[in-house]
Amino acid sequence: MDAVARFVPDGCRVVAVGGMHLHNNPMTLVFELIRQERHVARLVTSPSASLNADVLIGAGLVGEVATSYVGFEHLGLAPRFRSAAEAGSLKVLDLCEAAITHGLHAGASGMPFAVLPQGLELSDVWRANPECYRMIVDPFGQAPVLVVAAIRPDVAIIHAAEADEHGTAWLAGAHFTDRIMAMAARTVIVQVERVVSTESISRRPAGSTIPGFLVSAVVEAAGGCLPTSSHGNYPFDEEAIKEYLRMARTPEGFEEWISRSTAVELVATK
Amino acid sequence: MSDWTVPELMAVEMSRHIAAGEVAIMGAVSSLPMAACRLAQETHAPGSWYVAGGSGAVNPHLSPIPESSCDERLLQADCVLPLPDVVMLEGRGDVFDVFFAGGLQIDAHGNTNLAQIGDVAHPKLKGPGGVGLPFLPLAGRVVVYTMSHDPRTLVEKVDFVSGPGFLGGPAEWLGKRRSGLGPALVVTPLCTMDFDPSTLRARLRSVHPGVTPARVQEMTGFDLRLAPHGEIRETMPPSYRDLEILRRIDSDGLLRRVA
């Protein structure tokens, strides 16, 4: 696919992938990264990743992952994430939900770091991840406060229900952190269920769109979140996810699943 | 309707902890607390609120109860907040009265771990991660729940604190606590625990019908300090009305499929 070839260099420093839990994972773009063997030094996820991160890790393309959750909720743990983390071949930068969300806010606002609420220092998460978290003294008081580095992805790949030919995209259903992720990234590639007219997008409510000037490429991919859901369009395919979880227990099974899923190439619109 | 299931009993037991007007929040894999909150709204806690995790949905109307915390069906709700707004409000420390939390490990002081079993650098089991659990010290009260009551899950001390409970006990807790009151209950398939106010250790509050205190101790990885001849009451079973409402909400029978 053109969009990935043009905007995601191999060895990209920070790639953010959108979607949350079993929903709105931009699987067409994820599969394309795998098809083109794009290595990612650091993968950043929403507060809760699932198939999107697990397949990139399984394909051996991820150096480290910055995340607060990779799993499949009621369906189980993430097999390739777990295996790579336990084998030591994947570095996991454990974050908390606040660090990801506020870190993306900082990235989107041009701020160098975000201050986190007091109380979060009581967990072990920040101590285990000095690359992302620091403790500083509140300049307005005396108390120590936890800060998290801004998250500034080089590329964000996200899913939206619709976009127009100028790249303005509309998020149906829950937005999760996808909108803030797009605002924080230097380059944004959006995959959509369908390309629609500008007139149609312009009727969408404030706060539910991503303006085209932030978007470098739109890829039309109907059904492109499957087997995860696409809010406003289809639910997740539980049987297909279960099949993945069965096959991905072994590297061989994973290879078979992934070669089947990456067989088709798609074309960018913008 | 006396043939209730253990998940139904747990949902009813969790719902009893929510009071009228309170605001509850929950994370991933939350069909039990969602059911509990809905039940509370329709019984003893009118005007209570709940926010369904990553979906940002406020008071989802849900029937049936979706298994995924970000399911689109949850958006049929009183209103929907963007997730970044929920994360902002979690930081205030005076918005959420009850936080429902789980863990791969839960310890005697109510700390929870979703990060990993074993060493950080060389985990024996890498868990999914703690998401919003570090917010627990900022929630009014924490209700911990698990479907796995065994010595691997209920441990003396967690390997990693994702969700802080009473930390290392009274001294550390009193020195470091924030706005929240800490863990209030641990609800499992065998029993309900609460916390001894002087030691801040989990203690047996009630055993579910058919379960003995000795059985709970056998399946628990920390010392419950049961008195040799102490009386432990039985968890009140769901009422006819509880089950009627619960089964209307849970129209797919999720809580009736015993794990």
Boltz contact constraints between the chains, C-beta under 6 A:
constraints:
  - contact:
      token1: [A, 20]
      token2: [B, 54]
      max_distance: 6.0
  - contact:
      token1: [A, 20]
      token2: [B, 70]
      max_distance: 6.0
  - contact:
      token1: [A, 21]
      token2: [B, 68]
      max_distance: 6.0
  - contact:
      token1: [A, 21]
      token2: [B, 70]
      max_distance: 6.0
  - contact:
      token1: [A, 22]
      token2: [B, 68]
      max_distance: 6.0
  - contact:
      token1: [A, 23]
      token2: [B, 70]
      max_distance: 6.0
  - contact:
      token1: [A, 47]
      token2: [B, 131]
      max_distance: 6.0
  - contact:
      token1: [A, 48]
      token2: [B, 54]
      max_distance: 6.0
  - contact:
      token1: [A, 48]
      token2: [B, 131]
      max_distance: 6.0
  - contact:
      token1: [A, 68]
      token2: [B, 129]
      max_distance: 6.0
  - contact:
      token1: [A, 68]
      token2: [B, 131]
      max_distance: 6.0
  - contact:
      token1: [A, 69]
      token2: [B, 128]
      max_distance: 6.0
  - contact:
      token1: [A, 69]
      token2: [B, 129]
      max_distance: 6.0
  - contact:
      token1: [A, 69]
      token2: [B, 131]
      max_distance: 6.0
  - contact:
      token1: [A, 70]
      token2: [B, 128]
      max_distance: 6.0
  - contact:
      token1: [A, 71]
      token2: [B, 128]
      max_distance: 6.0
  - contact:
      token1: [A, 73]
      token2: [B, 28]
      max_distance: 6.0
  - contact:
      token1: [A, 73]
      token2: [B, 29]
      max_distance: 6.0
  - contact:
      token1: [A, 73]
      token2: [B, 68]
      max_distance: 6.0
  - contact:
      token1: [A, 74]
      token2: [B, 29]
      max_distance: 6.0
  - contact:
      token1: [A, 74]
      token2: [B, 67]
      max_distance: 6.0
  - contact:
      token1: [A, 82]
      token2: [B, 126]
      max_distance: 6.0
  - contact:
      token1: [A, 85]
      token2: [B, 126]
      max_distance: 6.0
  - contact:
      token1: [A, 86]
      token2: [B, 123]
      max_distance: 6.0
  - contact:
      token1: [A, 86]
      token2: [B, 126]
      max_distance: 6.0
  - contact:
      token1: [A, 94]
      token2: [B, 115]
      max_distance: 6.0
  - contact:
      token1: [A, 94]
      token2: [B, 129]
      max_distance: 6.0
  - contact:
      token1: [A, 96]
      token2: [B, 134]
      max_distance: 6.0
  - contact:
      token1: [A, 97]
      token2: [B, 87]
      max_distance: 6.0
  - contact:
      token1: [A, 97]
      token2: [B, 131]
      max_distance: 6.0
  - contact:
      token1: [A, 97]
      token2: [B, 132]
      max_distance: 6.0
  - contact:
      token1: [A, 98]
      token2: [B, 87]
      max_distance: 6.0
  - contact:
      token1: [A, 101]
      token2: [B, 84]
      max_distance: 6.0
  - contact:
      token1: [A, 101]
      token2: [B, 87]
      max_distance: 6.0
  - contact:
      token1: [A, 117]
      token2: [B, 91]
      max_distance: 6.0
  - contact:
      token1: [A, 119]
      token2: [B, 137]
      max_distance: 6.0
  - contact:
      token1: [A, 119]
      token2: [B, 138]
      max_distance: 6.0
  - contact:
      token1: [A, 119]
      token2: [B, 178]
      max_distance: 6.0
  - contact:
      token1: [A, 120]
      token2: [B, 134]
      max_distance: 6.0
  - contact:
      token1: [A, 122]
      token2: [B, 137]
      max_distance: 6.0
  - contact:
      token1: [A, 122]
      token2: [B, 164]
      max_distance: 6.0
  - contact:
      token1: [A, 122]
      token2: [B, 176]
      max_distance: 6.0
  - contact:
      token1: [A, 123]
      token2: [B, 134]
      max_distance: 6.0
  - contact:
      token1: [A, 123]
      token2: [B, 161]
      max_distance: 6.0
  - contact:
      token1: [A, 123]
      token2: [B, 162]
      max_distance: 6.0
  - contact:
      token1: [A, 123]
      token2: [B, 164]
      max_distance: 6.0
  - contact:
      token1: [A, 124]
      token2: [B, 160]
      max_distance: 6.0
  - contact:
      token1: [A, 124]
      token2: [B, 161]
      max_distance: 6.0
  - contact:
      token1: [A, 125]
      token2: [B, 134]
      max_distance: 6.0
  - contact:
      token1: [A, 128]
      token2: [B, 120]
      max_distance: 6.0
  - contact:
      token1: [A, 173]
      token2: [B, 72]
      max_distance: 6.0
  - contact:
      token1: [A, 174]
      token2: [B, 55]
      max_distance: 6.0
  - contact:
      token1: [A, 174]
      token2: [B, 56]
      max_distance: 6.0
  - contact:
      token1: [A, 175]
      token2: [B, 82]
      max_distance: 6.0
  - contact:
      token1: [A, 176]
      token2: [B, 83]
      max_distance: 6.0
  - contact:
      token1: [A, 177]
      token2: [B, 83]
      max_distance: 6.0
  - contact:
      token1: [A, 180]
      token2: [B, 84]
      max_distance: 6.0
  - contact:
      token1: [A, 231]
      token2: [B, 72]
      max_distance: 6.0
